[in-house]
Amino acid sequence: MASVEGPHRTDLMWGLIRAFGWMDRCLQENLAARGWQPLSRTESSIMLFVDQGTTSPVDIARALGVSRQAINQATKSMIERGLLVLETDPSDGRRKVLGFPPSGEAIGRDAVEIIAGMERELAERLGKTRLEALRTTLAKSWGEVPEIQPSRTRRTTSRR
């Protein structure tokens, strides 16, 4: 495999991926320790999206960069396990939206408690000031995805 030429930094992107992986693993392992069936990373991501107000399977698929069919397959299993419900959107009868059923409240409470515990642990490990700066930074809108122009020194090569 050819390497990318020239100096490049991937530490921010890699750090974000690694941090998300750590948090998801922590959540999953602690849910399992409390007796819950493990969730895939896609399933836990779906639950986070629904919790934050993104309830349309199409919007979740777009945000995760996966197919609508992949989200439908994951949510079908979650609906069967009583973690989610799929209902008609009250504002548009042609659309379906995901929500949490009463049967999913217990795992939701455990997840909220675990996430709060993770944040307390990170405050101890990183410091409260750094954790708050990270939270503030990540909460800011990064705007639309920009088109990054190639550098002038880049060699012209075939892309195919």
Rosetta blueprint (number, residue, H / E / L):
1 M L
2 A L
3 S L
4 V L
5 E L
6 G L
7 P L
8 H L
9 R L
10 T L
11 D H
12 L H
13 M H
14 W H
15 G H
16 L H
17 I H
18 R H
19 A H
20 F H
21 G H
22 W H
23 M H
24 D H
25 R H
26 C H
27 L H
28 Q H
29 E H
30 N H
31 L H
32 A H
33 A H
34 R L
35 G L
36 W L
37 Q L
38 P L
39 L L
40 S L
41 R H
42 T H
43 E H
44 S H
45 S H
46 I H
47 M H
48 L H
49 F H
50 V H
51 D H
52 Q L
53 G L
54 T L
55 T L
56 S L
57 P H
58 V H
59 D H
60 I H
61 A H
62 R H
63 A H
64 L H
65 G L
66 V L
67 S L
68 R H
69 Q H
70 A H
71 I H
72 N H
73 Q H
74 A H
75 T H
76 K H
77 S H
78 M H
79 I H
80 E H
81 R L
82 G L
83 L L
84 L L
85 V E
86 L E
87 E E
88 T E
89 D E
90 P L
91 S L
92 D E
93 G E
94 R E
95 R E
96 K E
97 V E
98 L E
99 G E
100 F L
101 P L
102 P H
103 S H
104 G H
105 E H
106 A H
107 I H
108 G H
109 R H
110 D H
111 A H
112 V H
113 E H
114 I H
115 I H
116 A H
117 G H
118 M H
119 E H
120 R H
121 E H
122 L H
123 A H
124 E H
125 R H
126 L H
127 G L
128 K H
129 T H
130 R H
131 L H
132 E H
133 A H
134 L H
135 R H
136 T H
137 T H
138 L H
139 A H
140 K L
141 S L
142 W L
143 G L
144 E L
145 V L
146 P L
147 E L
148 I L
149 Q L
150 P L
151 S L
152 R L
153 T L
154 R L
155 R L
156 T L
157 T L
158 S L
159 R L
160 R L
